[in-house]
Amino acid sequence: MLQDSLTDLKIGIIGLGYVGLPLAVELSKKFNVQGFDINCARVEELKSGHDSTLEVADEALKSAKGLRFTSEKNDLSECTVYIVTVPTPIDENNVPDLTPLQKASEMLGEFVKKGDVVIYESTVYPGATEEVCLPIIEKASGLKFNEDFFAGYSPERINPGDKVNTLTKIMKITSGSTPEVADFVDTLYGAIVEAGTHKASSIKVAEAAKVIENTQRDLNIAIINEFAKIFNRLDIDTEEVLNAAGTKWNFLKFKPGLVGGHCISVDPYYLTYKAQEVGYRPEVILAGRRINDGMGEYVATQLVKKLSSKKIHIDEAKVLILGFTFKGDCPDVRNTKIIDIVNELKDFNMSVDVYDNWADATEVKHEYGLELITELEEGKYDGVVLAVDHSELKEMGEQKLRSFGKDKHVLYDVKHVLKPSEADIRL
């Protein structure tokens, strides 16, 4: 049966990435926590006291006395609460790939005991926890869900690279498979989340709440991106329009840009997949996705047009792209849309160099087959694209950015870092 108190809990965190590690560190301040990841190199890195994702400072990691790291699954056997924080990506057809979630559930089936609670944090479509994950645990363990073991769902709300809105400062949605379990899960997270919790009435409600958070944001950015396309044709500066419109109290202040990363560009497809499964064809959500998925190609096309207008020969032109991660001051390259710009420019037979000191060059090479350059040369490029607003790139200013270009070149400010008069083209 469920623990009468939280004091003797042993918690296993499955997945030690951007979501799992901060959670493990915070929970370890009050409980015994076993952090597990199948990536042995990641585990060894964390044991050494460093987090390459930069979500947890080295000092905080080294001071987490109640936290142990392992890549040996048997080390999870004594846990009584398991929290799953594995990735939930999409495949090349934009269909949810639940493989990591399914494998984690299969593994947990080896260890789950009577009275244990399994909590999922991974973003899924409504119903996935109870329809996909828990039957796998039942089959592997031989135990009966909601009789022998129980479940909860508390969606992650981590914003990679954000040092203000951190785990403990963001209200946590919680839910459980029974009223008693819902109370237990809510109390567990309430012990570490200063901002408080919101207990949803069911696991499905919590799943749905999470998936629409990022879908709504995706759509808001999509309409701004469409505005930008229109205003570019009208030769109006988009940022100036947005600043003017933003003087009204209820105008939502989003900016145009590339929508990448592990959440906003992925989560809408989880919702649309489930919607179509039950016979509803979503129109607005998919329209927003088409706009945002096409922004990398749009940026490349705009650059080509500007180069041509300056009588710069397109074939074999040299382009420098500054930044590769999906957002500024963050090393996360998952689902970055910068690769779309690179590939599109290469299709025009251009030579493309990409520079980003925040990105892990080995990871970029493995995931995208792209070699990052490590040094910047002046006077080399026909086009310079400021693609990511890392602090050091913003600090360069127009003169330094232009120094990388030839006497005749195009400076494209994708992130609206420069003033309208300082860039040849802005998104």
One Martini backbone bead per residue (centre of mass of N, CA, C, O) as a GRO file, in nm:
protein
  427
    1MET     BB    1   0.103   0.032   0.007
    2LEU     BB    2   0.103   0.338   0.069
    3GLN     BB    3   0.269   0.571   0.202
    4ASP     BB    4   0.224   0.743   0.500
    5SER     BB    5   0.499   0.875   0.429
    6LEU     BB    6   0.787   1.054   0.294
    7THR     BB    7   1.053   0.982   0.457
    8ASP     BB    8   1.097   0.666   0.318
    9LEU     BB    9   1.164   0.734   0.042
   10LYS     BB   10   1.244   0.586  -0.288
   11ILE     BB   11   1.373   0.746  -0.572
   12GLY     BB   12   1.330   0.704  -0.926
   13ILE     BB   13   1.507   0.838  -1.205
   14ILE     BB   14   1.415   0.832  -1.553
   15GLY     BB   15   1.627   1.030  -1.667
   16LEU     BB   16   1.915   1.282  -1.716
   17GLY     BB   17   1.823   1.548  -1.831
   18TYR     BB   18   1.664   1.847  -1.845
   19VAL     BB   19   1.450   1.715  -1.643
   20GLY     BB   20   1.564   1.494  -1.444
   21LEU     BB   21   1.796   1.639  -1.296
   22PRO     BB   22   1.656   1.875  -1.148
   23LEU     BB   23   1.462   1.684  -1.000
   24ALA     BB   24   1.670   1.513  -0.850
   25VAL     BB   25   1.802   1.743  -0.692
   26GLU     BB   26   1.552   1.845  -0.538
   27LEU     BB   27   1.464   1.571  -0.408
   28SER     BB   28   1.745   1.519  -0.257
   29LYS     BB   29   1.684   1.730  -0.021
   30LYS     BB   30   1.445   1.504   0.103
   31PHE     BB   31   1.548   1.246  -0.056
   32ASN     BB   32   1.607   0.939  -0.186
   33VAL     BB   33   1.804   0.926  -0.493
   34GLN     BB   34   1.785   0.751  -0.814
   35GLY     BB   35   1.974   0.797  -1.095
   36PHE     BB   36   1.880   0.712  -1.437
   37ASP     BB   37   2.085   0.608  -1.729
   38ILE     BB   38   2.183   0.469  -2.039
   39ASN     BB   39   2.406   0.687  -2.039
   40CYS     BB   40   2.719   0.644  -1.933
   41ALA     BB   41   2.852   0.919  -1.988
   42ARG     BB   42   2.646   1.085  -1.831
   43VAL     BB   43   2.691   0.952  -1.556
   44GLU     BB   44   2.993   1.018  -1.529
   45GLU     BB   45   2.962   1.321  -1.544
   46LEU     BB   46   2.783   1.349  -1.288
   47LYS     BB   47   2.984   1.216  -1.091
   48SER     BB   48   3.199   1.455  -1.146
   49GLY     BB   49   3.010   1.733  -1.130
   50HIS     BB   50   2.876   1.761  -1.432
   51ASP     BB   51   2.660   1.965  -1.656
   52SER     BB   52   2.622   2.001  -2.001
   53THR     BB   53   2.333   2.152  -1.998
   54LEU     BB   54   2.332   2.376  -1.754
   55GLU     BB   55   2.092   2.333  -1.540
   56VAL     BB   56   2.322   2.247  -1.335
   57ALA     BB   57   2.529   2.334  -1.115
   58ASP     BB   58   2.812   2.210  -0.988
   59GLU     BB   59   2.760   2.276  -0.691
   60ALA     BB   60   2.474   2.149  -0.676
   61LEU     BB   61   2.563   1.866  -0.759
   62LYS     BB   62   2.780   1.814  -0.530
   63SER     BB   63   2.555   1.880  -0.290
   64ALA     BB   64   2.386   1.615  -0.364
   65LYS     BB   65   2.368   1.378  -0.121
   66GLY     BB   66   2.082   1.219  -0.204
   67LEU     BB   67   2.245   1.145  -0.481
   68ARG     BB   68   2.244   0.893  -0.734
   69PHE     BB   69   2.428   0.731  -1.001
   70THR     BB   70   2.311   0.527  -1.290
   71SER     BB   71   2.326   0.235  -1.543
   72GLU     BB   72   2.201   0.029  -1.339
   73LYS     BB   73   1.894  -0.111  -1.307
   74ASN     BB   74   1.921  -0.266  -1.027
   75ASP     BB   75   1.937   0.006  -0.854
   76LEU     BB   76   1.603   0.027  -0.858
   77SER     BB   77   1.477  -0.204  -0.670
   78GLU     BB   78   1.431  -0.014  -0.391
   79CYS     BB   79   1.220   0.144  -0.505
   80THR     BB   80   0.882   0.317  -0.470
   81VAL     BB   81   0.942   0.556  -0.672
   82TYR     BB   82   0.872   0.645  -1.014
   83ILE     BB   83   1.031   0.873  -1.256
   84VAL     BB   84   0.951   0.967  -1.588
   85THR     BB   85   1.199   1.152  -1.825
   86VAL     BB   86   1.172   1.086  -2.115
   87PRO     BB   87   1.163   1.114  -2.434
   88THR     BB   88   0.916   1.260  -2.692
   89PRO     BB   89   0.923   1.218  -3.003
   90ILE     BB   90   0.943   1.238  -3.354
   91ASP     BB   91   0.919   1.148  -3.666
   92GLU     BB   92   0.951   1.202  -4.009
   93ASN     BB   93   0.608   1.206  -3.995
   94ASN     BB   94   0.505   1.334  -3.719
   95VAL     BB   95   0.510   1.087  -3.526
   96PRO     BB   96   0.487   0.949  -3.242
   97ASP     BB   97   0.765   0.841  -3.027
   98LEU     BB   98   0.738   0.581  -2.771
   99THR     BB   99   0.993   0.412  -2.720
  100PRO     BB  100   1.122   0.525  -2.458
  101LEU     BB  101   0.863   0.478  -2.287
  102GLN     BB  102   0.837   0.171  -2.335
  103LYS     BB  103   1.117   0.087  -2.227
  104ALA     BB  104   1.082   0.203  -1.944
  105SER     BB  105   0.833   0.029  -1.874
  106GLU     BB  106   0.965  -0.246  -1.908
  107MET     BB  107   1.179  -0.206  -1.691
  108LEU     BB  108   0.984  -0.146  -1.451
  109GLY     BB  109   0.847  -0.429  -1.456
  110GLU     BB  110   1.097  -0.557  -1.292
  111PHE     BB  111   1.044  -0.365  -1.008
  112VAL     BB  112   0.763  -0.345  -0.948
  113LYS     BB  113   0.564  -0.321  -0.659
  114LYS     BB  114   0.372  -0.336  -0.413
  115GLY     BB  115   0.271   0.009  -0.376
  116ASP     BB  116   0.379   0.139  -0.608
  117VAL     BB  117   0.487   0.442  -0.793
  118VAL     BB  118   0.419   0.578  -1.121
  119ILE     BB  119   0.566   0.864  -1.279
  120TYR     BB  120   0.487   1.087  -1.538
  121GLU     BB  121   0.651   1.360  -1.750
  122SER     BB  122   0.611   1.306  -2.028
  123THR     BB  123   0.508   1.410  -2.326
  124VAL     BB  124   0.166   1.354  -2.426
  125TYR     BB  125  -0.114   1.218  -2.510
  126PRO     BB  126  -0.422   1.167  -2.432
  127GLY     BB  127  -0.390   0.835  -2.273
  128ALA     BB  128  -0.098   0.709  -2.282
  129THR     BB  129  -0.046   0.608  -1.996
  130GLU     BB  130  -0.302   0.403  -1.985
  131GLU     BB  131  -0.273   0.272  -2.288
  132VAL     BB  132   0.053   0.212  -2.292
  133CYS     BB  133   0.232   0.198  -2.026
  134LEU     BB  134   0.077   0.026  -1.805
  135PRO     BB  135   0.041  -0.243  -1.964
  136ILE     BB  136   0.345  -0.302  -1.970
  137ILE     BB  137   0.384  -0.329  -1.666
  138GLU     BB  138   0.181  -0.551  -1.620
  139LYS     BB  139   0.314  -0.765  -1.803
  140ALA     BB  140   0.605  -0.761  -1.670
  141SER     BB  141   0.500  -0.796  -1.353
  142GLY     BB  142   0.197  -0.920  -1.291
  143LEU     BB  143   0.044  -0.668  -1.217
  144LYS     BB  144  -0.218  -0.460  -1.093
  145PHE     BB  145  -0.366  -0.188  -1.179
  146ASN     BB  146  -0.490  -0.025  -0.890
  147GLU     BB  147  -0.396  -0.267  -0.683
  148ASP     BB  148  -0.070  -0.296  -0.676
  149PHE     BB  149  -0.031  -0.043  -0.856
  150PHE     BB  150   0.054   0.302  -0.941
  151ALA     BB  151  -0.034   0.635  -1.080
  152GLY     BB  152   0.115   0.927  -1.241
  153TYR     BB  153   0.090   1.281  -1.355
  154SER     BB  154   0.368   1.531  -1.420
  155PRO     BB  155   0.439   1.773  -1.610
  156GLU     BB  156   0.677   1.922  -1.757
  157ARG     BB  157   0.835   2.285  -1.727
  158ILE     BB  158   1.094   2.311  -1.872
  159ASN     BB  159   1.333   2.583  -1.953
  160PRO     BB  160   1.588   2.594  -2.130
  161GLY     BB  161   1.819   2.828  -1.980
  162ASP     BB  162   1.635   2.907  -1.741
  163LYS     BB  163   1.714   3.097  -1.434
  164VAL     BB  164   1.418   3.179  -1.329
  165ASN     BB  165   1.221   2.947  -1.446
  166THR     BB  166   1.221   2.709  -1.238
  167LEU     BB  167   1.106   2.432  -1.101
  168THR     BB  168   1.019   2.572  -0.814
  169LYS     BB  169   0.874   2.835  -0.982
  170ILE     BB  170   0.667   2.627  -1.109
  171MET     BB  171   0.377   2.522  -1.143
  172LYS     BB  172   0.238   2.199  -1.064
  173ILE     BB  173   0.110   1.938  -1.225
  174THR     BB  174  -0.121   1.693  -1.097
  175SER     BB  175  -0.174   1.326  -1.072
  176GLY     BB  176  -0.398   1.032  -1.034
  177SER     BB  177  -0.545   0.704  -1.038
  178THR     BB  178  -0.633   0.805  -0.755
  179PRO     BB  179  -0.717   0.999  -0.500
  180GLU     BB  180  -0.484   0.904  -0.320
  181VAL     BB  181  -0.258   0.937  -0.531
  182ALA     BB  182  -0.303   1.232  -0.595
  183ASP     BB  183  -0.222   1.326  -0.311
  184PHE     BB  184   0.060   1.207  -0.309
  185VAL     BB  185   0.177   1.354  -0.559
  186ASP     BB  186   0.116   1.640  -0.458
  187THR     BB  187   0.290   1.622  -0.200
  188LEU     BB  188   0.558   1.557  -0.328
  189TYR     BB  189   0.584   1.819  -0.502
  190GLY     BB  190   0.517   2.022  -0.271
  191ALA     BB  191   0.803   1.978  -0.126
  192ILE     BB  192   0.963   2.152  -0.382
  193VAL     BB  193   0.735   2.354  -0.485
  194GLU     BB  194   0.694   2.687  -0.429
  195ALA     BB  195   0.447   2.758  -0.636
  196GLY     BB  196   0.299   2.498  -0.642
  197THR     BB  197  -0.012   2.324  -0.708
  198HIS     BB  198  -0.214   2.131  -0.955
  199LYS     BB  199  -0.493   1.929  -0.923
  200ALA     BB  200  -0.603   1.707  -1.124
  201SER     BB  201  -0.873   1.490  -1.199
  202SER     BB  202  -0.672   1.358  -1.416
  203ILE     BB  203  -0.448   1.229  -1.628
  204LYS     BB  204  -0.570   1.338  -1.893
  205VAL     BB  205  -0.580   1.634  -1.810
  206ALA     BB  206  -0.276   1.667  -1.768
  207GLU     BB  207  -0.190   1.589  -2.053
  208ALA     BB  208  -0.356   1.807  -2.202
  209ALA     BB  209  -0.239   2.058  -2.068
  210LYS     BB  210   0.048   2.026  -2.172
  211VAL     BB  211  -0.001   2.006  -2.487
  212ILE     BB  212  -0.137   2.303  -2.504
  213GLU     BB  213   0.079   2.496  -2.418
  214ASN     BB  214   0.266   2.463  -2.678
  215THR     BB  215   0.049   2.496  -2.892
  216GLN     BB  216  -0.024   2.786  -2.832
  217ARG     BB  217   0.259   2.903  -2.876
  218ASP     BB  218   0.294   2.808  -3.166
  219LEU     BB  219   0.054   2.975  -3.282
  220ASN     BB  220   0.154   3.256  -3.198
  221ILE     BB  221   0.414   3.242  -3.370
  222ALA     BB  222   0.285   3.184  -3.644
  223ILE     BB  223   0.134   3.456  -3.680
  224ILE     BB  224   0.392   3.627  -3.666
  225ASN     BB  225   0.530   3.497  -3.909
  226GLU     BB  226   0.312   3.583  -4.107
  227PHE     BB  227   0.339   3.880  -4.065
  228ALA     BB  228   0.636   3.898  -4.158
  229LYS     BB  229   0.584   3.816  -4.449
  230ILE     BB  230   0.397   4.050  -4.516
  231PHE     BB  231   0.582   4.293  -4.429
  232ASN     BB  232   0.814   4.231  -4.622
  233ARG     BB  233   0.640   4.294  -4.878
  234LEU     BB  234   0.571   4.594  -4.757
  235ASP     BB  235   0.824   4.723  -4.624
  236ILE     BB  236   0.799   4.642  -4.309
  237ASP     BB  237   0.881   4.652  -3.983
  238THR     BB  238   0.795   4.419  -3.758
  239GLU     BB  239   0.892   4.533  -3.483
  240GLU     BB  240   0.747   4.804  -3.506
  241VAL     BB  241   0.465   4.687  -3.517
  242LEU     BB  242   0.474   4.532  -3.246
  243ASN     BB  243   0.532   4.777  -3.067
  244ALA     BB  244   0.275   4.926  -3.134
  245ALA     BB  245   0.068   4.701  -3.062
  246GLY     BB  246   0.190   4.661  -2.760
  247THR     BB  247   0.036   4.913  -2.626
  248LYS     BB  248  -0.173   4.713  -2.581
  249TRP     BB  249  -0.273   4.529  -2.309
  250ASN     BB  250  -0.381   4.255  -2.497
  251PHE     BB  251  -0.119   4.214  -2.642
  252LEU     BB  252   0.079   3.962  -2.771
  253LYS     BB  253   0.441   3.937  -2.718
  254PHE     BB  254   0.552   3.818  -2.991
  255LYS     BB  255   0.799   3.663  -3.203
  256PRO     BB  256   0.973   3.598  -3.459
  257GLY     BB  257   1.075   3.256  -3.568
  258LEU     BB  258   1.235   2.975  -3.474
  259VAL     BB  259   1.083   2.645  -3.407
  260GLY     BB  260   1.227   2.454  -3.166
  261GLY     BB  261   1.300   2.178  -2.998
  262HIS     BB  262   1.134   1.953  -2.757
  263CYS     BB  263   0.834   2.101  -2.768
  264ILE     BB  264   0.689   2.316  -2.957
  265SER     BB  265   0.763   2.139  -3.230
  266VAL     BB  266   0.613   1.862  -3.109
  267ASP     BB  267   0.348   1.857  -2.933
  268PRO     BB  268   0.125   1.911  -3.151
  269TYR     BB  269   0.153   1.619  -3.279
  270TYR     BB  270   0.024   1.469  -3.044
  271LEU     BB  271  -0.257   1.595  -3.067
  272THR     BB  272  -0.317   1.541  -3.371
  273TYR     BB  273  -0.293   1.237  -3.358
  274LYS     BB  274  -0.530   1.189  -3.160
  275ALA     BB  275  -0.747   1.338  -3.315
  276GLN     BB  276  -0.735   1.152  -3.571
  277GLU     BB  277  -0.795   0.886  -3.420
  278VAL     BB  278  -1.099   1.018  -3.337
  279GLY     BB  279  -1.191   1.189  -3.617
  280TYR     BB  280  -1.015   1.463  -3.609
  281ARG     BB  281  -0.933   1.747  -3.812
  282PRO     BB  282  -0.689   1.957  -3.766
  283GLU     BB  283  -0.621   2.295  -3.872
  284VAL     BB  284  -0.476   2.517  -3.706
  285ILE     BB  285  -0.237   2.356  -3.595
  286LEU     BB  286  -0.121   2.262  -3.875
  287ALA     BB  287  -0.083   2.542  -3.991
  288GLY     BB  288   0.124   2.636  -3.783
  289ARG     BB  289   0.331   2.415  -3.842
  290ARG     BB  290   0.387   2.487  -4.136
  291ILE     BB  291   0.500   2.763  -4.085
  292ASN     BB  292   0.729   2.688  -3.878
  293ASP     BB  293   0.868   2.463  -4.053
  294GLY     BB  294   0.929   2.694  -4.295
  295MET     BB  295   1.140   2.913  -4.181
  296GLY     BB  296   1.415   2.816  -4.279
  297GLU     BB  297   1.353   2.842  -4.580
  298TYR     BB  298   1.277   3.140  -4.571
  299VAL     BB  299   1.547   3.255  -4.481
  300ALA     BB  300   1.711   3.148  -4.720
  301THR     BB  301   1.549   3.291  -4.943
  302GLN     BB  302   1.595   3.582  -4.844
  303LEU     BB  303   1.901   3.574  -4.877
  304VAL     BB  304   1.915   3.513  -5.177
  305LYS     BB  305   1.765   3.767  -5.271
  306LYS     BB  306   1.967   3.971  -5.147
  307LEU     BB  307   2.217   3.880  -5.295
  308SER     BB  308   2.104   3.928  -5.580
  309SER     BB  309   2.045   4.239  -5.541
  310LYS     BB  310   2.380   4.269  -5.498
  311LYS     BB  311   2.526   4.093  -5.716
  312ILE     BB  312   2.564   3.810  -5.584
  313HIS     BB  313   2.687   3.512  -5.634
  314ILE     BB  314   2.537   3.218  -5.553
  315ASP     BB  315   2.729   3.032  -5.662
  316GLU     BB  316   2.952   2.957  -5.408
  317ALA     BB  317   2.874   3.098  -5.176
  318LYS     BB  318   2.953   3.245  -4.858
  319VAL     BB  319   2.830   3.132  -4.534
  320LEU     BB  320   2.751   3.263  -4.209
  321ILE     BB  321   2.648   3.095  -3.910
  322LEU     BB  322   2.523   3.223  -3.601
  323GLY     BB  323   2.431   2.956  -3.465
  324PHE     BB  324   2.252   2.630  -3.352
  325THR     BB  325   2.078   2.640  -3.141
  326PHE     BB  326   1.738   2.677  -3.043
  327LYS     BB  327   1.869   2.882  -2.829
  328GLY     BB  328   1.977   3.111  -2.621
  329ASP     BB  329   2.198   3.029  -2.385
  330CYS     BB  330   2.203   2.719  -2.506
  331PRO     BB  331   2.305   2.371  -2.574
  332ASP     BB  332   2.048   2.294  -2.730
  333VAL     BB  333   1.996   2.084  -3.042
  334ARG     BB  334   1.716   1.998  -3.043
  335ASN     BB  335   1.542   2.055  -3.317
  336THR     BB  336   1.690   2.246  -3.490
  337LYS     BB  337   1.630   2.498  -3.750
  338ILE     BB  338   1.913   2.565  -3.865
  339ILE     BB  339   1.943   2.318  -4.053
  340ASP     BB  340   1.746   2.426  -4.269
  341ILE     BB  341   1.923   2.654  -4.365
  342VAL     BB  342   2.169   2.493  -4.444
  343ASN     BB  343   2.035   2.300  -4.652
  344GLU     BB  344   1.917   2.518  -4.839
  345LEU     BB  345   2.188   2.655  -4.914
  346LYS     BB  346   2.318   2.398  -5.030
  347ASP     BB  347   2.109   2.372  -5.264
  348PHE     BB  348   2.255   2.647  -5.385
  349ASN     BB  349   2.568   2.589  -5.366
  350MET     BB  350   2.668   2.663  -5.089
  351SER     BB  351   2.891   2.776  -4.844
  352VAL     BB  352   2.876   2.652  -4.500
  353ASP     BB  353   2.919   2.809  -4.188
  354VAL     BB  354   2.927   2.707  -3.835
  355TYR     BB  355   2.884   2.893  -3.523
  356ASP     BB  356   2.908   2.741  -3.176
  357ASN     BB  357   3.006   2.741  -2.840
  358TRP     BB  358   2.750   2.597  -2.706
  359ALA     BB  359   2.786   2.363  -2.879
  360ASP     BB  360   2.827   2.025  -2.935
  361ALA     BB  361   3.020   1.904  -3.180
  362THR     BB  362   2.967   1.599  -3.152
  363GLU     BB  363   2.658   1.611  -3.156
  364VAL     BB  364   2.626   1.758  -3.427
  365LYS     BB  365   2.767   1.540  -3.594
  366HIS     BB  366   2.581   1.302  -3.513
  367GLU     BB  367   2.289   1.436  -3.573
  368TYR     BB  368   2.381   1.629  -3.858
  369GLY     BB  369   2.665   1.614  -4.006
  370LEU     BB  370   2.816   1.871  -3.866
  371GLU     BB  371   3.077   2.107  -3.889
  372LEU     BB  372   3.212   2.308  -3.670
  373ILE     BB  373   3.345   2.604  -3.620
  374THR     BB  374   3.608   2.770  -3.407
  375GLU     BB  375   3.670   3.012  -3.610
  376LEU     BB  376   3.687   3.351  -3.707
  377GLU     BB  377   3.674   3.521  -4.023
  378GLU     BB  378   3.770   3.786  -4.200
  379GLY     BB  379   3.649   3.862  -4.517
  380LYS     BB  380   3.482   3.579  -4.630
  381TYR     BB  381   3.170   3.663  -4.664
  382ASP     BB  382   2.855   3.707  -4.829
  383GLY     BB  383   2.709   3.587  -4.566
  384VAL     BB  384   2.546   3.693  -4.252
  385VAL     BB  385   2.396   3.496  -3.983
  386LEU     BB  386   2.190   3.582  -3.715
  387ALA     BB  387   2.036   3.302  -3.549
  388VAL     BB  388   2.143   3.343  -3.245
  389ASP     BB  389   2.101   3.494  -2.908
  390HIS     BB  390   2.374   3.508  -2.793
  391SER     BB  391   2.545   3.711  -2.596
  392GLU     BB  392   2.816   3.730  -2.767
  393LEU     BB  393   2.666   3.804  -3.033
  394LYS     BB  394   2.519   4.062  -2.939
  395GLU     BB  395   2.794   4.215  -2.852
  396MET     BB  396   2.926   4.267  -3.130
  397GLY     BB  397   2.774   4.401  -3.343
  398GLU     BB  398   2.781   4.532  -3.651
  399GLN     BB  399   3.084   4.563  -3.709
  400LYS     BB  400   3.172   4.275  -3.635
  401LEU     BB  401   2.978   4.120  -3.816
  402ARG     BB  402   3.082   4.257  -4.085
  403SER     BB  403   3.385   4.158  -4.071
  404PHE     BB  404   3.312   3.869  -4.201
  405GLY     BB  405   3.272   4.017  -4.453
  406LYS     BB  406   3.284   4.134  -4.736
  407ASP     BB  407   3.262   4.419  -4.896
  408LYS     BB  408   3.027   4.243  -5.023
  409HIS     BB  409   2.726   4.200  -4.828
  410VAL     BB  410   2.506   4.011  -4.602
  411LEU     BB  411   2.299   4.103  -4.320
  412TYR     BB  412   2.124   3.871  -4.107
  413ASP     BB  413   1.857   3.929  -3.869
  414VAL     BB  414   1.669   3.696  -3.703
  415LYS     BB  415   1.658   3.820  -3.378
  416HIS     BB  416   1.651   4.131  -3.340
  417VAL     BB  417   1.928   4.273  -3.236
  418LEU     BB  418   1.925   4.488  -3.433
  419LYS     BB  419   1.879   4.751  -3.599
  420PRO     BB  420   1.722   4.819  -3.886
  421SER     BB  421   1.981   4.986  -4.004
  422GLU     BB  422   2.209   4.746  -3.952
  423ALA     BB  423   2.054   4.560  -4.142
  424ASP     BB  424   1.967   4.416  -4.448
  425ILE     BB  425   1.804   4.190  -4.284
  426ARG     BB  426   1.488   4.091  -4.136
  427LEU     BB  427   1.241   3.887  -3.993
   0.00000   0.00000   0.00000
